[in-house]
Amino acid sequence: MSLKVNSLLSASLLSIGMLAVSGSAGAATTVIWGDPVPATPEVTCAGVGYEWTVQMGKGQKASFVRHVGAKSWNEPPPAYEPPYTGWTHTSDWVAFELKKDSHVTIQIARQQGVLMSSIATDPVSGSPSVKYTPAGNGLYPAFSVYSGWEETGCEDHRYNTGGATPWAPSLVFADNQPNTQGWSTATWNGPLKAGKYSIAIGGANVSFCAPTDSCYTGRHGYRATITTK
């Protein structure tokens, strides 16, 4: 991708992210669309490519909106075999840093009206422009929580939604919300010590949608809300 096209797309995504992100008042809450340690060209293995970086203290609330693959948390066989049913590149990864010991609630909800951006080329001039298309609104959200950030492993296509992932040795599985009941909102809450955590957000649509249903494929919108007490 050319520098011009990449800059165009990055600027567009940043503007969307600024509109879609909110946090409670106070310097302790930070929500950024991007990796806490962006990859550099000379580094072959730079760990998980995080979509979001979230820093929070106690008594805070943060929310952000994007889209993930319909089955990204629970891809079916034969391409994906348990326990490695997560598709790394179609899930969204959150680098979450908690500044103080807190009781944390993580809520991932189905979200309508989320736009996806892509680059379109004018057939006459050849100039690039940003094109927007709506994401689906049929997500059955599911997610995993790990302690630690993975910053050095060689990112691979699959991850373990319920345990250790060989290519991500810095991630220690803490818990997950598999959404086995097919809710439009998946919620987890519990005590967490201050420190760094990784949250993998995806879809469990394979369990609730037939292959002919629109909710079985494509990308679908979500809203994530994290609250600390």
C-alpha positions in Angstrom: 0.0 0.0 0.0 1.4 3.4 -0.9 2.2 6.0 1.7 -0.6 8.3 0.3 -3.2 5.5 0.5 -2.1 4.4 3.9 -2.2 8.0 5.3 -5.6 8.5 3.8 -7.0 5.3 5.4 -5.3 6.0 8.7 -6.7 9.5 8.9 -10.1 8.3 8.1 -10.0 5.5 10.7 -8.7 7.9 13.3 -11.6 10.3 12.7 -14.1 7.4 13.1 -12.3 6.3 16.2 -12.5 9.7 17.8 -16.3 9.8 17.3 -16.8 6.2 18.5 -14.7 6.4 21.7 -15.8 7.8 25.0 -14.4 7.8 28.6 -15.4 9.2 31.9 -13.8 12.4 33.1 -10.3 12.2 34.6 -6.8 11.7 33.4 -6.9 8.0 34.4 -9.0 7.0 31.3 -7.3 6.8 27.9 -8.8 5.0 24.9 -6.7 5.0 21.7 -7.3 3.3 18.4 -3.9 1.7 17.9 -1.3 -0.6 19.3 0.6 0.5 22.5 3.9 -0.4 20.7 3.3 -0.1 16.9 5.3 -2.5 14.8 8.4 -1.3 13.0 9.4 -2.6 9.5 12.7 -4.0 10.7 11.1 -6.1 13.5 9.8 -9.5 12.2 7.9 -10.6 15.3 6.1 -7.8 17.3 3.4 -9.8 19.1 -0.3 -9.2 18.9 -1.4 -6.4 16.6 -3.7 -4.6 19.0 -6.6 -2.6 17.6 -7.2 -0.7 20.9 -5.2 0.6 23.8 -7.2 1.3 27.0 -5.8 2.7 30.2 -8.1 3.0 33.2 -8.0 3.8 36.9 -10.6 2.9 39.6 -14.1 4.3 39.2 -13.8 4.8 35.5 -15.8 4.0 32.4 -14.7 3.7 28.7 -16.6 2.8 25.5 -15.5 2.2 21.9 -17.1 0.9 18.7 -15.8 -1.2 15.8 -16.5 -4.4 13.9 -15.2 -8.0 14.0 -15.7 -11.2 12.0 -18.9 -13.1 12.5 -17.2 -16.3 13.7 -13.9 -14.8 14.7 -14.0 -16.1 18.3 -15.3 -19.6 17.3 -14.3 -20.6 13.8 -15.5 -24.1 12.9 -13.6 -27.2 11.7 -11.9 -28.3 9.6 -9.9 -25.0 9.2 -10.0 -24.3 13.0 -9.9 -27.1 15.5 -10.4 -26.7 19.3 -8.9 -25.3 21.3 -7.6 -22.9 18.7 -10.9 -21.6 17.4 -10.1 -17.9 17.5 -9.1 -16.1 14.3 -6.5 -13.6 15.3 -6.8 -11.2 12.4 -10.6 -11.0 12.3 -10.9 -10.5 16.1 -10.2 -7.2 17.8 -7.5 -7.1 20.4 -7.5 -4.7 23.3 -4.3 -3.8 25.2 -6.0 -3.0 28.6 -4.0 -1.5 31.4 -5.5 -1.2 34.9 -3.8 1.3 37.1 -5.4 0.2 40.4 -7.0 -3.0 41.8 -10.6 -2.8 40.7 -13.8 -4.7 40.2 -14.1 -4.7 36.4 -17.1 -5.2 34.2 -16.6 -5.8 30.4 -19.6 -5.7 28.2 -19.5 -6.4 24.4 -22.8 -5.6 22.7 -24.2 -5.9 19.2 -24.1 -2.5 17.5 -26.0 -1.2 14.5 -24.8 1.5 12.1 -21.0 0.8 12.3 -19.2 1.8 9.2 -16.2 -0.1 7.6 -13.7 1.9 5.6 -11.7 0.7 2.6 -9.8 2.3 -0.2 -11.5 2.8 -3.6 -9.6 4.0 -6.7 -11.3 6.3 -9.2 -11.4 4.5 -12.5 -10.6 7.7 -14.5 -8.1 9.6 -12.4 -6.7 6.7 -10.5 -6.8 8.7 -7.3 -7.5 6.9 -4.1 -10.4 7.7 -1.8 -12.0 6.3 1.3 -15.1 4.2 0.8 -17.6 3.4 3.6 -19.9 0.4 3.8 -22.0 -0.7 6.8 -21.0 -3.6 8.9 -23.6 -6.3 9.7 -25.7 -6.0 12.8 -26.1 -9.6 13.7 -23.1 -10.2 16.0 -23.3 -12.8 18.8 -20.3 -11.4 20.8 -17.8 -13.5 22.7 -14.5 -12.6 24.2 -11.4 -13.8 26.2 -9.4 -12.1 28.9 -5.7 -12.8 29.4 -3.2 -11.2 31.8 -0.2 -9.6 30.1 0.5 -8.0 26.7 2.1 -10.0 23.9 4.8 -7.8 22.3 7.4 -10.2 21.0 5.7 -13.4 19.7 5.3 -14.1 16.0 1.5 -13.5 15.5 -0.3 -16.4 13.9 -3.7 -17.0 12.4 -5.2 -18.9 15.3 -5.4 -18.4 19.1 -6.8 -20.4 22.0 -9.9 -18.7 23.3 -9.8 -20.7 26.5 -6.2 -21.3 27.4 -2.6 -20.8 26.4 -1.5 -19.9 22.8 2.0 -21.2 21.8 2.9 -18.1 19.7 1.8 -15.7 22.5 3.7 -17.0 25.6 3.3 -13.7 27.5 -0.5 -14.1 27.6 -1.9 -16.0 30.6 -5.5 -17.1 30.2 -7.7 -15.5 32.9 -11.3 -16.1 31.8 -13.7 -15.9 28.9 -17.3 -15.2 28.0 -18.3 -17.7 25.3 -21.9 -16.5 25.1 -23.3 -20.0 24.9 -26.9 -18.7 25.2 -26.7 -16.6 22.1 -27.2 -13.2 23.7 -26.8 -9.9 21.8 -24.7 -8.7 24.7 -22.0 -10.6 26.5 -20.9 -9.5 29.9 -18.0 -10.5 32.3 -17.3 -9.0 35.7 -14.8 -9.8 38.5 -11.9 -8.5 40.4 -8.6 -7.7 38.6 -5.3 -6.7 40.1 -3.6 -3.6 38.7 -1.6 -4.5 35.6 -1.7 -5.3 31.9 -4.4 -7.4 30.3 -5.3 -8.5 26.8 -9.0 -8.8 25.7 -9.8 -10.7 22.5 -13.2 -9.7 21.1 -14.9 -11.7 18.4 -18.1 -13.4 17.3 -19.6 -16.8 18.1 -22.1 -16.7 15.3 -21.3 -20.2 14.1 -23.3 -21.6 17.1 -26.4 -19.6 16.3 -26.5 -18.9 12.5 -27.0 -21.3 9.6 -24.4 -21.0 6.8 -27.1 -19.4 4.6 -27.9 -16.7 7.1 -26.4 -13.2 6.7 -25.1 -13.4 10.3 -22.9 -16.3 9.5 -20.3 -14.4 7.5 -18.8 -11.0 7.1 -18.0 -8.4 9.7 -20.5 -7.2 12.3 -20.5 -4.1 14.6 -20.0 -4.1 18.3 -19.8 -1.6 21.2 -17.4 -2.4 24.1 -18.0 -0.9 27.5 -15.5 -1.3 30.3 -16.3 -0.1 33.9 -14.1 -0.2 36.9 -15.2 0.2 40.6 
